[in-house]
Amino acid sequence: MRRVERSQSTEPSILHKPDKAGKTELDRVIEHMNGPDAAKAFDFARYKESAVKLELERLFHGKCAYCESFYGSTQPVDVEHYRPKGEVEGVPGHRGYYWLAMDWNNLLPSCIDCNRRREQKAPSALIGSIVKLLSSGEFDRTRKMSLGKSSAFPLAAEAGRAHGPGDSLLGEQRLLLDPTRDDPRKHITFYVDRDNLIGLVLPKLVAPAAPALGQPPNGQPGNLVALAAQAGVSPMGLVSIQVYGLNRLSLVQARTKVLRDLEFILELSIGLAEIIDEINDETARKTALLGGAAGALAQQLRNDIAFYAKIKSRIEGFKRDTLAQLKRMADPKEPYSELVRAWISRYLS
């Protein structure tokens, strides 16, 4: 997950365009919720407009706001409501944040796996311990879990939850990260270890490290908050990882592949640097010999030195290309760029 500045976007005017009667969708949904048919679902439409999808795609570079996967090549984007529009999971009687269904600040692009609830394979691990990927591509410890945001919007305390358009949102103690409101780096981090390449995302330590603690429960954000407090990690980080499914198997596999690509590029760059050093040593040796040589030997030495210079220039070009590729992979437009940034920060700082 990467921080994104919503101020860099232009709010699509279609979200608040009035209909023939002069009413916006916000006007109509408020009337509906206060009318005799309030029990019936309201047919929201504005957030589905192509202008909304296009602006979200531009702002997030065609990536899921939560996991940074490209969604365009495999699936249509889900226009995700950060605060759910129709109901709130685990809060009986809450009718959803219906008044925010067409609010630009409440809309995010999401891949299907982060947004829709379904059974996924995830690592079976204690807080503070690390699983591995087997040669088969599976976790060495796995369990199936119900992952995906759906209508979840957990708070640290229900007392401050907004229930209608007149209620303030400022009192809500949010437990889910929104990359346009929060800095994900303060709450989540990536596991970066060259001896155990696995693309896991972890809740960030906010207190002295605790010993490995219990298994994250399947759901129940309240339990996760208590577990985070014991482990000294960010509760928002831990809850977000769980709810969005940021360690689901397919996603970890994709991020691990990126780590392997990074390692290959690094090893290639190191190998090229070593060859350049060898060429420099040999060039220095030939240059020293040239000082006492004459005739055909001197000419041969000059030819060798020129040849080494030519080869060195080519190899230096390849080395620049490898470093440029690392820079490209860390570009915000690329998938899993925040993972790449973390890897670069760890090994190339």
C-alpha positions in Angstrom: 0.0 0.0 0.0 1.4 3.4 -1.0 0.4 6.9 0.1 -1.5 8.7 -2.5 -2.4 12.4 -2.5 -6.0 12.9 -3.4 -5.3 16.6 -3.9 -3.6 15.5 -7.2 -7.0 14.4 -8.6 -9.9 16.3 -10.0 -13.3 15.3 -8.5 -15.6 14.1 -11.3 -18.5 16.5 -11.5 -20.9 13.6 -12.5 -20.9 12.6 -8.8 -23.1 15.7 -7.9 -24.8 16.3 -11.2 -28.5 17.0 -10.7 -31.2 15.0 -12.5 -34.1 16.5 -14.5 -35.9 17.4 -11.3 -32.8 19.3 -10.1 -31.9 16.7 -7.4 -28.5 15.2 -6.9 -28.1 11.6 -5.9 -27.3 12.7 -2.4 -30.6 14.6 -2.3 -32.5 11.5 -3.5 -30.9 9.0 -1.1 -31.5 11.2 1.9 -35.2 11.5 0.9 -35.3 7.7 0.4 -33.8 6.9 3.8 -36.3 9.3 5.4 -39.3 8.0 3.4 -41.7 5.0 3.7 -39.5 2.8 1.5 -36.3 3.2 3.5 -36.1 -0.6 4.1 -35.6 -1.1 0.4 -32.2 -0.9 -1.1 -31.4 2.4 -2.9 -30.0 2.1 -6.4 -26.8 4.0 -6.3 -25.4 4.9 -9.7 -23.1 7.9 -9.7 -20.0 6.1 -8.4 -20.3 3.6 -11.2 -19.9 6.3 -13.9 -16.9 5.9 -16.3 -15.6 9.4 -15.4 -15.2 8.2 -11.8 -13.4 5.0 -12.8 -11.1 6.8 -15.2 -10.0 9.4 -12.6 -9.4 6.7 -9.9 -7.4 4.8 -12.4 -5.3 7.9 -13.3 -4.8 8.8 -9.6 -3.7 5.2 -8.6 -2.0 4.4 -11.9 -4.3 1.5 -12.6 -3.5 -0.2 -9.3 -5.5 -1.4 -6.4 -5.5 1.2 -3.6 -4.8 -1.5 -1.0 -2.5 -4.2 -2.5 -0.9 -2.3 -5.4 -1.8 -5.0 -7.9 -2.6 -4.0 -11.5 -6.2 -4.9 -12.0 -6.8 -3.7 -15.6 -5.3 -6.7 -17.4 -7.3 -9.4 -15.5 -10.5 -7.8 -14.1 -12.6 -4.7 -14.1 -12.0 -2.3 -11.2 -14.3 -2.3 -8.2 -15.1 1.2 -7.2 -14.7 0.6 -3.4 -16.5 2.6 -0.7 -14.0 3.1 2.1 -17.0 3.6 4.4 -19.5 1.0 3.2 -22.6 2.5 1.6 -25.3 -0.1 2.3 -24.6 -1.7 5.7 -21.8 -2.1 8.2 -20.7 -5.6 9.0 -21.2 -6.5 12.7 -23.2 -3.4 13.5 -26.9 -4.4 13.7 -29.2 -1.6 12.5 -26.6 0.5 10.9 -27.9 1.4 7.4 -24.4 2.1 6.0 -22.8 5.4 5.2 -25.3 6.0 2.4 -24.7 9.8 2.3 -21.0 9.1 1.4 -21.8 6.8 -1.6 -21.1 9.6 -4.0 -18.5 11.4 -2.0 -15.2 11.5 -3.9 -13.2 11.3 -0.7 -14.9 7.9 0.1 -14.1 6.2 -3.2 -11.1 4.0 -4.0 -10.1 1.6 -6.8 -9.9 -2.0 -5.6 -9.1 -5.3 -7.0 -11.8 -8.0 -6.5 -9.7 -9.9 -3.9 -9.2 -7.0 -1.6 -12.8 -5.8 -1.9 -15.0 -8.9 -2.0 -15.2 -11.5 0.8 -14.2 -15.0 -0.1 -12.2 -17.9 1.2 -8.4 -17.5 0.6 -5.3 -19.2 1.7 -3.2 -17.2 4.1 -0.2 -17.9 6.3 -0.8 -19.7 9.6 1.6 -18.0 11.8 2.0 -16.4 15.2 2.5 -12.7 15.5 6.2 -12.2 15.2 7.0 -15.4 13.4 7.6 -15.8 9.6 6.3 -18.5 7.3 8.2 -19.7 4.2 7.1 -20.5 0.6 7.7 -24.1 -0.4 9.0 -25.1 -3.8 5.3 -25.9 -4.7 4.4 -22.2 -4.1 2.4 -23.0 -1.0 3.1 -21.6 2.5 4.7 -24.1 4.9 1.9 -23.3 7.3 -1.4 -22.5 5.7 -5.0 -22.0 6.6 -8.1 -21.0 4.7 -9.7 -17.7 5.9 -12.5 -15.4 4.9 -10.7 -12.4 3.5 -11.8 -9.2 1.7 -13.2 -6.0 2.9 -16.9 -6.3 1.7 -19.0 -4.2 4.1 -16.5 -4.2 7.0 -15.6 -0.9 8.7 -14.4 -1.7 12.2 -13.8 1.0 14.8 -11.8 0.9 18.0 -15.0 2.0 19.8 -18.6 1.9 18.6 -19.5 5.0 20.6 -18.2 7.4 18.1 -19.6 5.8 14.9 -21.6 8.1 12.6 -25.1 6.9 11.6 -26.4 9.7 9.5 -25.4 12.7 7.4 -25.7 15.0 10.4 -23.1 13.0 12.4 -19.4 14.0 12.5 -16.9 11.4 11.1 -14.1 12.9 13.2 -15.0 10.9 16.3 -14.6 7.6 14.5 -11.5 5.7 15.6 -10.8 4.0 12.3 -9.0 0.7 12.1 -8.7 0.4 8.3 -6.0 2.2 6.4 -7.0 4.5 3.6 -3.9 5.5 1.5 -5.4 8.9 0.7 -5.9 9.7 4.4 -3.1 7.8 6.2 0.6 7.1 5.7 0.8 3.3 5.4 4.5 3.4 6.3 3.5 4.3 9.8 1.4 1.2 10.2 2.6 -1.6 7.9 6.0 -2.7 6.7 7.5 -5.4 4.4 9.5 -8.4 5.5 12.8 -8.0 3.7 15.3 -10.8 4.2 17.7 -12.0 1.4 18.0 -15.4 3.1 14.2 -16.0 3.1 12.6 -14.3 0.2 8.8 -14.0 0.9 6.6 -11.1 0.1 4.9 -10.7 3.5 3.5 -7.5 4.8 3.6 -7.0 8.6 2.1 -4.6 11.1 4.7 -2.1 12.1 6.2 -2.2 15.6 5.1 0.8 17.6 6.4 -0.4 21.0 9.2 -2.6 22.2 9.1 -6.0 20.4 7.2 -8.6 22.2 7.7 -12.4 21.9 5.7 -14.3 19.3 2.1 -14.1 20.3 -1.2 -15.8 19.4 -2.7 -16.6 16.0 -4.6 -13.7 14.4 -8.3 -14.7 14.6 -10.4 -15.2 11.5 -12.3 -11.9 11.7 -13.2 -10.1 15.0 -11.2 -6.9 14.7 -11.7 -6.3 18.5 -9.6 -9.4 19.2 -7.0 -8.1 16.7 -6.7 -4.8 18.5 -6.1 -6.6 21.8 -3.5 -8.8 20.1 -1.8 -5.8 18.5 -1.5 -4.2 21.9 0.2 -7.3 23.3 2.5 -7.5 20.4 3.4 -3.8 20.3 2.3 -3.4 16.7 0.0 -0.9 15.0 -3.6 -2.0 15.5 -4.6 -0.2 12.3 -1.8 -2.1 10.5 -2.8 -5.5 11.8 -6.5 -5.0 11.2 -5.9 -3.7 7.7 -3.7 -6.7 6.8 -6.4 -9.1 8.0 -9.4 -7.4 6.5 -7.9 -6.6 3.1 -6.2 -10.0 2.9 -2.8 -8.4 2.2 -1.1 -11.8 2.9 -3.3 -14.0 0.8 -1.3 -16.6 -1.0 -1.6 -15.3 -4.5 -0.6 -11.8 -3.5 2.4 -13.1 -1.4 3.5 -15.2 -4.4 3.3 -12.1 -6.7 5.3 -10.0 -4.3 7.9 -12.8 -3.8 8.4 -12.9 -7.5 9.2 -9.2 -7.5 11.7 -9.8 -4.7 13.4 -12.6 -6.7 13.6 -10.2 -9.7 15.2 -7.6 -7.5 17.8 -10.1 -6.2 18.6 -11.2 -9.7 19.2 -7.6 -10.8 21.3 -6.9 -7.7 23.5 -9.9 -8.3 23.8 -9.0 -11.9 24.9 -5.5 -10.9 27.4 -6.8 -8.4 28.8 -9.2 -11.0 29.2 -6.4 -13.6 30.9 -4.2 -11.0 33.4 -7.0 -10.3 34.2 -7.4 -14.0 34.8 -3.7 -14.3 37.2 -3.9 -11.3 39.0 -6.8 -13.1 39.2 -4.8 -16.3 40.6 -1.8 -14.4 43.3 -4.0 -12.8 44.3 -5.5 -16.1 44.3 -2.1 -17.8 46.6 -0.7 -15.0 48.9 -3.7 -15.5 49.1 -3.2 -19.3 49.7 0.5 -18.8 52.6 -0.2 -16.5 54.1 -2.6 -19.1 53.7 0.0 -21.8 56.1 2.4 -20.1 59.0 0.0 -20.9 57.9 -1.5 -24.1 58.7 -0.5 -27.7 57.8 -1.6 -31.3 55.3 -4.4 -31.8 54.9 -5.1 -28.1 54.1 -1.5 -27.4 51.5 -1.4 -30.2 49.9 -4.7 -28.9 49.7 -3.2 -25.4 48.1 -0.1 -26.7 45.6 -2.2 -28.7 44.8 -4.2 -25.6 44.2 -1.1 -23.5 41.9 0.3 -26.1 40.0 -2.9 -26.3 39.6 -3.0 -22.5 38.3 0.5 -22.6 35.7 -0.4 -25.2 34.6 -3.5 -23.2 34.5 -1.5 -20.0 32.3 1.2 -21.5 29.8 -1.5 -22.7 29.7 -3.2 -19.3 29.3 0.2 -17.5 26.3 0.8 -19.8 24.8 -2.6 -18.8 25.4 -1.7 -15.1 23.6 1.6 -15.5 20.7 -0.2 -17.2 20.4 -2.6 -14.2 20.3 0.3 -11.7 17.8 2.1 -14.0 15.6 -1.0 -13.9 15.6 -0.9 -10.1 14.6 2.7 -10.2 11.7 1.9 -12.6 10.4 -0.9 -10.4 10.2 1.6 -7.5 8.2 4.1 -9.6 4.7 4.7 -8.1 3.2 3.6 -11.5 4.7 0.1 -11.1 3.0 -2.8 -9.1 4.2 -3.4 -5.6 6.4 -0.3 -5.8 6.3 0.2 -2.0 7.8 -3.3 -1.6 10.6 -2.3 -4.0 11.2 0.9 -2.1 11.5 -1.0 1.1 14.0 -3.5 -0.4 16.1 -0.7 -1.9 16.1 1.2 1.4 17.3 -2.0 3.1 20.1 -3.0 0.7 21.0 0.0 -1.4 20.6 3.0 0.9 
